[in-house]
Amino acid sequence: MFKMMTTDGLVDGSWELTIIVTDLQVERTLRVKGDLHIGAVMLKLVESLDFPTDWSDHGLYWPEKSLWLLRTKSTLDQYGVQADCRLWFTPMHKTLQVMLPDLQVVDMQINFSINIFRVVVKICKELGIRHPEELSLSRKMDKEELKRNRGVSAIRRTQVPGLSSPNGHMTSPSYDSATLGSLFRRSGTSDASQGTLSRDSGTPRSPFGTLRLSPSYPFNANGTMSPGSVHSILFDGAIERTLTNSPLVSVQEAFARLYRPRNLAEKARINAGWLDSSRSLLEQGVCENDIILLRFKFFTFYELTPKYDAVRINQIYEQAKWSLISEEIDCTEEEMMIFAALQLQIQQQSLLPQPDLERSLQTEDEVDAALNDLQVTLEGSTLSDTTDITQTPELRNYMRFFKPKKVTFKSFKRYFFVFKETVLSIYRSAESVDQNPVLKFSIRGCEVTSDVNLSSQKFNIKLFVPSEDGGGMTEMWIRQDTEEQYAHWMAAFRLASKGRTMADSSYESEVRSLQSFLSMQHPVSSPTAANVDLQFDPANYVAPRFLNKVKSVKQLARRILEAQSNVQGLNLMEAKMTFIKAWQSLPEYGLTYFIIKMRGSKKEELLAVTFNRLVRMDLAKGDSLKTWRFQNMKEWNVNWDIKEVVVEFEEDRVAFHCLTADCKVVHEFIGGYIFLSMRSGDRNQTLNEEQFQKLTGGWL
């Protein structure tokens, strides 16, 4: 058979493909055809290397397209690989430094070729954290990136292989061998096994200079480390103990790793760092030995059980603690004192032997417990003997009302309030309830926040009521006379805003939760004798702005000790759970911010995504302008051509561009909360990744 020849060889449709072997830091050129499948390309490459080793963990990666070529039966033509392409032959498992919510750093062997959702599942399995669907991974943002509406900066994108350049075109990286070696393997680091936690006893190699501990490092009575430091967990014996009771970290050390947003805009820009759950680490520019943040992303925690969730509860507590100290979430001075007191109580309890949860729970009759759970599931809750199920519960009280205007002083007027189902009626007096009310509206869909100051006996509930014309939210203030009155009305309003009435089984527990949190804030005349000589640095327990409000550090320490007297009876797990519940009661809890522009508008606004609604807010003041409930949502998607998120509600259509993060991040929050709301009460339910990806994918 006759074949044409050229100076390059045979003209048979073959061409040269350049592949860089990152382990060996060498480059190979193979002659291939477009119909050659990926598996054969790798086999041909390995044979040309003539280097006997286990290549089973390696795969082909296309940096220009940010794409793993994992379908070994697909051909080069099907992937679109041509002669001008440069591929990498690189290990799929690489070392990643994962910073946990408590600021500890874990060196882990992670599969860089699987999507983020699966990576998080594997990380949580190794760390003993249940319900990994509540967490995700985020890049560490630079301080400069918090000053501009651009998310991950354009400068940073050009430094990451395979990501877009500032002009929007793909960059084709051309690395020499030395550069590739630094990208994928630290100098002096051997190939790690395909386990997850790294347990070698070498010297620390963290860019933060973190400490690698040996098994002989001193522990206190409860398994925590002392003295505390942000460190790497790199040994067997203390892994679980340091995850359930985190080492104490000073504020100065923590602030080097934490975001400290100064305003709502910076709080929004933080969320640019969230990674896409449908793509892999390497496809999003994460390189070997990078530091990635593991954080609770969705603030709906399913079934927190001390028996099974010691690690999970501690990490939620730590994330809550640092969000308050770094001022990512705001709270009042009185609330900060009780949070500081709970931190101090937790620190003290961590030094003491704790009740054995395993034994104490095993003493219960499991059959009776299961039957009780079934009864609660079927009936909602056990009604008290005095409850009349034929009547709809209602509240009736005299309270004071104020409706702010642009230019006015706060002037509260006394009215008689009647609240039934989800409707609030306001009358001039109790005698006029048979007449038309002065004001009547539904609390459903309202924003409900509190303004409480126990020292001055101020109990206010702020309502943001949707305007009838749909143009915004009307602010209204209701002032209660007593603590008990506030707890009952606030609990009723919170349920009503979600479309539930006081007949709901959770009403009484909501009232008790509010009363418990208020009781902890009651001022104490003096600290108990057990605490009076306690030495601690109060700066490590409160947000910096509260340090500027006191005359001296000693005065602040005394206030914290006084507050601790109200929680001194709590053990370690009870104190952590109390802290989490108090954190969840804050107005800013669970709000994830983004700066947006609505379709057809040039004004920058704030969008808050929560577990059950979207809130349009004023960027400068943080006032709620409009609320859309997920229960009224029909569909949501992304127009990828113009990067626009579109959400269809029963009464409205919302379309906006996100200025501080990729539109996929916003869409993933919406879809993620919908996914979490679909979890059943079955404790044996399996995690449905396919459903998660469908809800968060954003495709029409």
C-alpha positions in Angstrom: 0.0 0.0 0.0 1.3 3.4 -1.0 1.7 6.0 1.9 2.7 9.6 1.4 5.8 10.7 3.3 6.8 14.1 4.5 9.8 15.3 6.5 7.8 14.7 9.7 7.0 11.1 8.8 3.8 9.4 7.6 0.7 11.4 6.6 -1.9 9.1 8.2 -4.0 11.5 10.1 -1.8 11.3 13.2 -0.5 14.3 15.1 1.7 15.1 18.1 0.3 15.6 21.6 2.3 17.1 24.4 1.8 15.8 27.9 3.5 17.0 31.0 4.1 14.4 33.7 3.9 16.5 36.9 5.4 13.9 39.2 8.6 13.5 37.2 8.6 17.1 36.0 9.1 15.8 32.4 7.4 16.5 29.1 6.5 13.8 26.6 5.4 14.1 23.0 3.2 11.3 21.7 2.0 10.7 18.2 -1.7 10.0 18.4 -4.9 10.1 16.3 -8.2 11.7 17.2 -10.0 8.4 17.5 -7.6 7.2 20.2 -9.4 6.8 23.5 -8.1 8.4 26.7 -7.2 5.1 28.3 -5.0 4.2 25.4 -3.3 7.6 25.6 -2.4 7.1 29.2 -1.2 3.5 28.5 1.0 4.8 25.6 2.4 7.6 27.9 3.3 5.2 30.7 5.0 2.8 28.3 7.1 5.7 27.0 8.2 6.8 30.5 9.7 3.4 31.3 9.5 4.3 35.0 8.1 1.3 37.0 5.6 2.7 39.6 1.9 2.6 40.4 0.2 5.0 38.0 -3.4 4.0 38.9 -4.1 7.3 40.8 -3.1 9.4 37.8 -5.3 11.0 35.3 -5.2 13.5 32.3 -6.0 17.1 33.0 -6.6 19.8 30.4 -5.5 23.1 32.1 -6.6 25.4 29.2 -10.2 24.1 29.6 -10.0 23.5 33.4 -11.2 19.9 32.6 -10.3 16.4 33.8 -10.4 13.8 31.1 -11.9 11.1 33.2 -14.0 9.2 30.7 -11.3 6.7 29.6 -13.4 5.2 26.8 -14.0 8.6 25.2 -11.7 9.6 22.4 -9.6 12.7 21.9 -11.9 14.0 19.2 -14.9 13.6 21.6 -13.2 15.8 24.2 -12.0 18.2 21.5 -8.3 17.7 22.2 -6.1 18.8 19.2 -2.5 19.1 18.3 -2.1 22.5 20.0 -3.3 21.3 23.4 -1.0 20.6 26.3 -2.2 18.1 28.9 -1.1 17.2 32.4 -0.6 13.7 33.6 -1.0 14.2 37.3 -2.1 12.4 40.5 -5.8 12.7 41.3 -5.1 12.6 45.1 -3.1 15.6 46.4 -2.4 17.2 49.7 -4.8 19.9 50.8 -4.7 22.0 54.0 -8.2 22.3 55.3 -8.9 25.0 57.9 -11.8 23.9 60.1 -14.3 26.3 61.7 -12.3 26.2 64.9 -9.2 27.4 62.9 -7.3 24.2 63.2 -5.6 23.1 60.0 -5.8 19.5 58.8 -3.4 18.1 56.2 -5.5 15.8 54.1 -5.1 13.7 51.0 -8.0 14.8 48.7 -9.2 13.6 45.3 -8.8 16.7 43.1 -10.8 15.1 40.3 -14.2 14.7 42.0 -16.6 17.5 42.6 -16.7 19.6 45.8 -19.9 18.0 47.0 -18.2 14.6 47.2 -15.0 16.1 48.6 -16.9 17.5 51.5 -18.7 14.2 52.1 -15.3 12.4 52.3 -13.8 15.1 54.5 -16.7 15.0 56.9 -16.6 11.2 57.1 -13.0 11.3 58.1 -13.6 14.0 60.7 -16.8 12.4 62.1 -19.2 15.2 61.1 -22.7 14.1 60.2 -24.8 15.7 57.5 -22.1 17.0 55.2 -24.7 18.6 53.0 -24.7 21.5 55.4 -21.0 22.3 54.8 -18.9 23.4 51.8 -15.4 24.7 50.9 -14.4 28.3 50.4 -11.3 30.1 49.3 -9.6 32.4 51.7 -10.2 35.9 50.4 -7.5 38.6 50.6 -8.3 41.8 52.5 -8.0 43.8 49.2 -10.7 41.6 47.7 -13.1 42.7 50.3 -12.9 46.3 49.1 -14.2 45.9 45.6 -17.2 44.2 43.9 -15.3 41.6 42.0 -15.2 38.5 44.1 -12.0 36.6 43.4 -9.8 39.3 41.9 -8.8 39.3 38.2 -5.2 39.3 39.3 -5.7 36.1 41.2 -7.4 34.5 38.3 -4.4 34.9 36.0 -2.2 33.2 38.6 -4.4 30.1 38.7 -3.9 27.5 35.9 -6.8 27.2 33.4 -8.9 30.2 34.7 -10.0 33.2 32.7 -7.8 36.1 32.2 -9.1 39.7 32.9 -10.2 40.1 29.3 -12.4 37.0 29.6 -10.3 34.7 27.4 -8.9 31.4 28.5 -5.2 31.4 29.3 -3.0 28.6 28.1 -0.4 28.1 30.9 3.2 27.3 29.9 5.1 26.1 32.9 8.6 24.8 33.1 9.5 21.8 35.2 10.4 23.8 38.3 7.1 25.6 38.3 5.1 22.4 37.9 7.0 20.8 40.8 6.0 23.7 43.1 2.4 23.5 41.9 1.9 19.9 42.6 4.4 18.6 45.2 6.2 20.4 47.9 9.9 20.0 48.0 10.9 17.0 50.1 7.3 15.6 50.3 6.9 12.0 49.3 3.9 10.5 47.6 1.2 10.1 50.2 -1.2 7.2 50.4 -4.8 7.5 49.3 -5.9 7.8 52.9 -7.3 11.2 54.1 -5.6 12.3 57.3 -1.8 12.8 57.0 -0.2 11.2 60.1 3.5 11.4 59.3 5.8 12.8 62.0 7.9 15.2 59.9 8.5 18.8 60.4 5.7 21.3 59.9 5.3 22.8 56.4 2.5 25.3 56.7 2.6 28.8 55.2 1.3 30.1 58.5 4.0 28.4 60.5 1.5 26.2 62.2 2.5 23.7 64.8 2.6 20.0 64.1 2.0 18.2 67.4 3.5 14.9 68.5 1.6 12.2 70.6 3.6 13.3 73.6 2.1 16.8 73.6 0.5 17.6 77.0 -3.2 17.3 77.3 -5.5 18.5 80.1 -8.0 16.4 81.9 -10.6 16.6 79.2 -8.4 15.9 76.2 -7.9 19.5 74.9 -4.5 20.9 74.3 -2.7 23.5 76.3 -1.3 25.9 75.6 -3.6 26.7 72.6 -2.4 27.5 69.1 -3.8 27.3 65.6 -2.1 24.1 64.5 -2.1 21.1 62.2 -3.7 17.8 63.4 -1.2 15.2 62.2 -1.4 12.3 64.5 -3.8 9.5 65.5 -4.4 9.7 69.3 -5.7 13.2 69.7 -7.6 13.8 66.4 -11.1 13.2 67.8 -10.3 15.0 71.1 -9.1 18.2 69.4 -12.1 18.2 67.1 -14.6 17.9 70.0 -12.9 20.3 72.3 -10.8 22.8 70.3 -7.6 24.4 71.7 -7.9 28.0 72.9 -6.8 30.5 70.3 -6.1 34.1 71.1 -7.9 36.8 69.3 -4.7 38.3 68.0 -3.7 34.9 66.4 -7.2 34.3 65.1 -7.6 37.7 63.5 -4.7 36.8 61.2 -6.9 34.1 59.7 -10.4 35.6 60.1 -12.4 38.1 58.0 -13.3 41.2 59.8 -15.9 42.9 57.7 -16.5 46.6 58.5 -19.8 47.0 56.8 -22.6 45.1 54.9 -20.7 45.4 51.6 -17.7 43.6 53.0 -20.0 41.0 54.5 -21.3 40.4 51.0 -17.9 40.2 49.4 -16.9 37.4 51.7 -19.2 35.0 49.9 -17.3 35.3 46.6 -15.0 32.6 48.0 -17.5 29.7 47.9 -16.5 26.9 45.5 -18.8 25.4 42.9 -20.2 22.2 44.3 -20.5 20.6 40.9 -16.8 21.1 39.9 -13.6 19.7 41.2 -10.8 21.5 43.1 -8.3 21.6 40.3 -10.9 22.8 37.8 -11.5 25.8 40.1 -7.8 26.7 40.4 -7.1 25.1 43.7 -3.6 23.7 43.8 -1.8 21.2 46.0 -1.1 22.4 49.6 -3.5 25.4 49.2 -5.4 26.3 52.4 -9.1 25.9 51.9 -11.8 26.8 54.5 -14.3 24.1 55.6 -17.4 26.0 56.8 -21.1 25.4 57.6 -22.7 27.0 54.5 -26.3 26.3 55.1 -27.7 27.3 58.5 -30.3 24.6 58.9 -28.9 22.0 61.3 -30.6 18.7 61.1 -31.0 16.8 64.4 -28.1 18.0 66.7 -27.6 15.0 69.0 -24.8 15.2 71.6 -24.4 11.4 71.5 -23.5 11.3 67.8 -22.6 14.9 67.0 -19.9 15.9 69.5 -17.6 17.0 66.7 -20.3 18.7 64.7 -21.7 20.6 67.7 -18.2 21.8 68.6 -17.4 23.0 65.1 -20.8 24.8 64.8 -20.1 26.4 68.2 -16.6 27.5 67.0 -18.0 29.0 63.8 -20.6 30.8 65.7 -18.1 32.1 68.3 -15.7 33.5 65.7 -18.5 35.0 63.7 -19.5 37.1 66.7 -15.9 38.0 67.8 -15.0 39.0 64.2 -18.2 41.0 64.0 -19.4 39.1 61.0 -22.7 38.9 62.9 -23.8 41.8 65.1 -25.3 41.6 68.6 -26.1 43.9 71.5 -23.7 44.5 74.4 -25.9 42.5 76.8 -26.0 39.6 74.3 -22.2 39.8 73.9 -21.7 39.5 77.7 -23.8 36.3 77.8 -21.9 34.9 74.8 -18.6 35.7 76.5 -19.9 34.0 79.7 -20.9 30.9 77.8 -17.4 30.8 76.2 -15.8 31.0 79.7 -18.1 28.3 81.0 -17.2 26.1 78.1 -13.5 26.6 78.6 -13.8 25.8 82.3 -15.9 22.7 81.7 -13.5 21.4 79.1 -11.0 21.0 81.9 -13.3 18.8 84.0 -14.6 15.2 83.5 -17.9 15.2 81.7 -20.9 12.9 82.0 -20.6 9.8 79.8 -23.3 10.5 77.2 -23.1 6.9 75.9 -23.9 5.4 79.3 -26.5 8.0 80.3 -28.4 7.5 77.1 -28.2 3.7 77.2 -30.0 3.8 80.6 -33.2 5.0 78.8 -35.7 2.5 77.6 -35.1 2.6 73.9 -38.5 1.0 73.1 -40.3 3.7 75.1 -38.2 6.4 73.5 -39.0 5.1 70.0 -42.7 5.0 70.8 -42.6 8.5 72.1 -40.9 9.8 69.0 -43.5 8.1 66.9 -46.3 9.7 68.9 -44.8 13.1 68.5 -44.3 12.5 64.8 -48.0 11.5 64.3 -49.6 13.9 66.7 -47.2 16.9 66.6 -46.9 17.1 70.4 -48.6 16.1 73.6 -51.2 18.8 74.5 -51.7 19.8 78.1 -54.9 18.9 79.8 -55.9 22.6 79.9 -55.7 23.0 76.1 -59.0 23.3 74.3 -58.3 22.0 70.8 -61.7 23.4 69.6 -60.5 27.0 70.0 -57.8 28.8 67.9 -55.1 30.2 70.3 -54.9 34.0 70.5 -53.0 36.7 72.3 -54.7 39.8 73.8 -52.7 42.6 75.5 -52.3 46.3 75.9 -49.0 47.4 74.3 -47.5 50.5 72.8 -47.2 51.1 69.0 -45.0 53.3 66.9 -44.7 53.7 63.1 -41.5 55.5 62.1 -41.6 58.3 59.6 -38.8 60.1 57.8 -38.7 63.0 60.3 -40.2 62.2 63.6 -39.4 61.4 67.3 -40.2 58.0 68.7 -43.6 58.5 70.2 -45.2 55.2 71.3 -49.0 55.2 71.8 -50.9 52.7 73.8 -53.3 50.4 71.9 -55.0 47.1 72.5 -53.6 44.2 70.4 -55.3 41.0 69.3 -53.4 38.3 67.5 -55.2 35.3 66.1 -53.8 32.7 63.6 -51.5 35.0 61.6 -53.5 38.2 61.7 -52.7 41.2 64.0 -55.5 43.6 64.8 -54.9 46.9 66.7 -57.7 48.6 68.6 -57.9 51.8 70.6 -59.1 49.9 73.7 -60.2 46.5 74.8 -63.8 47.8 74.8 -63.6 48.6 71.0 -62.7 45.0 69.8 -66.3 44.7 68.4 -65.6 47.7 66.1 -63.3 48.1 63.1 -59.7 48.0 64.1 -57.4 51.0 63.7 -55.0 48.7 61.8 -55.2 45.1 60.7 -52.6 43.1 58.7 -51.1 39.6 58.4 -47.8 38.8 59.9 -47.2 36.1 57.3 -44.2 37.2 55.1 -43.1 39.9 57.5 -39.6 40.4 58.8 -39.5 40.1 62.6 -36.6 41.4 64.6 -36.0 42.3 68.2 -34.6 45.3 70.1 -34.2 44.3 73.8 -32.3 45.9 76.6 -32.8 44.2 79.9 -30.9 46.8 82.0 -33.4 49.5 80.9 -36.3 47.1 80.7 -36.8 47.8 77.0 -38.7 45.1 75.0 -39.3 46.0 71.4 -40.4 44.0 68.4 -39.8 45.5 65.0 -42.0 44.4 62.1 -41.3 45.0 58.5 -44.7 44.6 56.8 -45.0 44.2 53.0 -46.7 47.2 51.4 -50.0 46.5 49.7 -48.7 48.0 46.4 -45.7 45.7 46.6 -43.3 48.6 46.6 -41.4 47.9 49.7 -41.7 47.2 53.5 -43.4 49.3 56.1 -41.6 49.4 59.5 -43.6 49.2 62.7 -42.5 49.0 66.4 -44.4 47.3 69.2 -43.2 47.7 72.7 -44.0 45.2 75.4 -44.2 46.0 79.2 -42.8 42.8 80.6 -40.3 40.0 79.7 -43.0 37.4 79.7 -45.2 39.4 77.4 -42.3 39.9 75.0 -41.5 36.1 74.9 -45.1 35.1 74.0 -45.6 37.8 71.4 -42.2 37.4 69.8 -42.6 33.6 69.6 -46.1 34.1 68.0 -44.8 36.6 65.5 -41.8 34.4 64.5 -44.1 31.5 63.8 -46.6 33.6 61.9 -44.0 35.1 59.7 -43.3 31.5 58.5 -47.1 30.9 58.0 -47.6 28.9 61.3 -49.9 29.7 64.1 -49.7 29.3 67.9 -51.4 26.0 67.6 -48.2 24.7 66.2 -46.3 22.3 68.5 -43.2 24.4 68.4 -44.8 27.5 70.0 -44.3 26.6 73.6 -40.7 25.6 73.0 -40.1 28.9 71.2 -41.5 30.8 74.2 -39.3 28.8 76.6 -36.2 29.3 74.4 -36.8 33.1 74.5 -37.4 33.1 78.2 -34.2 31.1 78.8 -32.0 33.4 76.8 -33.5 36.5 78.6 -33.0 34.9 82.0 -29.3 34.4 81.2 -28.9 38.2 80.6 -30.3 39.2 84.0 -27.7 41.3 85.8 -26.1 39.7 88.9 -25.0 41.8 91.8 -21.6 40.1 92.1 -19.8 37.1 90.7 -19.9 33.9 92.6 -17.2 33.0 95.0 -15.9 30.3 92.6 -15.3 32.8 89.9 -14.1 35.9 91.7 -10.4 34.9 91.6 -10.5 33.5 88.0 -7.8 35.0 85.8 -8.6 35.4 82.1 -8.2 37.9 79.3 -11.6 39.3 78.4 -10.3 40.5 75.0 -10.4 36.9 73.8 -14.2 36.6 74.5 -15.8 39.7 73.0 -15.8 41.6 69.7 -13.2 44.5 69.7 -15.8 47.2 69.6 -17.0 46.3 73.1 -13.5 46.8 74.5 -13.8 50.5 73.6 -17.0 50.9 75.6 -15.7 50.0 79.0 -13.4 52.0 81.2 -11.0 49.2 82.0 -10.4 45.5 81.1 -11.1 44.7 84.8 -14.6 46.1 84.5 -15.3 44.0 81.4 -13.9 40.9 83.1 -16.2 41.5 86.1 -19.3 41.9 83.8 -18.4 38.6 82.1 -18.1 36.9 85.5 -21.4 38.3 86.6 -23.1 36.9 83.5 -21.4 33.6 84.0 -23.1 33.2 87.3 -26.4 32.7 85.3 -24.9 29.8 83.3 -22.6 28.1 85.9 -24.8 25.1 86.2 -24.4 24.0 82.6 -22.0 21.2 81.7 -19.8 21.3 78.6 -22.4 20.0 76.0 -25.2 22.0 77.5 -23.2 25.2 77.4 -22.3 24.7 73.7 -25.9 23.9 72.8 -27.1 27.0 74.7 -24.6 29.1 72.8 -25.7 27.8 69.5 -29.4 28.4 70.3 -28.7 31.9 71.5 -26.7 32.5 68.2 -29.6 31.3 66.2 -31.9 33.8 67.9 -29.9 36.8 66.6 -31.5 38.9 63.9 -28.6 38.5 61.5 -28.3 34.7 62.0 -28.4 32.7 58.7 -28.3 35.8 56.5 -25.9 35.4 53.5 -25.4 38.7 51.7 -24.7 39.5 48.1 -24.5 42.9 46.3 -26.8 42.9 43.3 -28.4 45.1 40.7 -32.0 44.3 39.8 -32.9 44.0 36.2 -33.4 47.5 34.7 -31.9 49.3 37.7 -28.5 51.0 38.1 -28.6 51.0 41.9 -26.5 48.6 44.0 -28.7 46.8 46.6 -28.2 44.0 49.1 -29.8 40.6 48.8 -29.9 38.3 51.8 -30.5 34.6 51.3 -31.8 32.6 54.3 -33.2 29.1 54.8 -36.8 30.2 53.9 -36.7 33.5 52.0 -34.9 36.1 49.9 -34.7 39.6 51.4 -34.1 42.7 49.3 -32.3 45.3 51.5 -30.8 48.8 51.5 -27.1 48.5 51.1 -26.2 51.5 53.2 -28.7 51.0 56.1 -29.5 47.3 56.0 -33.3 48.0 56.1 -35.5 45.3 54.6 -37.2 46.5 51.4 -39.1 43.4 50.3 -39.2 39.7 51.2 -39.9 36.7 49.0 -40.7 33.4 50.7 -39.5 30.1 49.2 -42.8 28.5 49.8 -44.3 30.9 47.2 -41.5 30.2 44.7 -42.4 28.4 41.4 -38.9 28.0 39.8 -35.4 29.5 39.7 -32.7 29.4 37.1 -29.7 31.2 35.7 -29.3 32.9 32.3 -25.7 32.0 31.7 -25.3 34.2 28.7 -25.8 37.4 30.7 -25.1 36.0 34.2 -28.5 36.7 35.5 -30.4 34.9 38.2 -34.2 34.6 37.7 -36.6 33.5 40.4 -40.3 33.1 39.7 -42.7 33.6 42.7 -46.5 33.4 42.7 -46.8 37.1 42.9 -43.6 38.4 41.5 -40.6 37.7 39.1 -37.2 38.6 40.5 -34.2 39.0 38.1 -30.8 40.3 39.2 -27.1 40.4 38.5 -24.7 39.6 41.3 -21.8 42.0 41.6 -19.8 40.3 44.4 -19.8 36.6 43.5 -20.5 34.3 40.5 -24.3 34.0 39.9 -23.8 30.2 40.5 -23.0 30.9 44.1 -26.3 32.7 44.7 -28.2 30.0 42.8 -26.5 27.3 44.8 -27.6 28.9 48.1 -31.2 29.0 46.9 -31.2 25.4 45.6 -29.2 24.2 48.6 -31.8 25.5 51.1 -34.6 23.9 49.0 -32.7 20.6 49.1 -32.3 20.8 52.9 -36.0 21.6 53.4 -36.8 18.3 51.6 -35.0 16.2 54.2 -37.4 13.8 55.9 -37.6 12.8 59.6 -36.2 9.4 58.7 -32.8 9.1 60.4 -31.7 6.4 57.9 -32.3 8.6 54.8 -29.5 8.6 52.3 -27.8 11.6 50.8 -29.1 12.2 47.3 -26.3 13.9 45.4 -28.2 13.8 42.1 -31.1 15.7 43.5 -28.7 18.3 45.1 -27.0 18.9 41.8 -30.3 19.3 40.0 -31.5 21.8 42.4 -28.3 23.8 42.5 -27.2 23.5 38.8 -29.0 26.5 37.5 -29.9 25.1 34.1 -33.1 25.9 32.3 
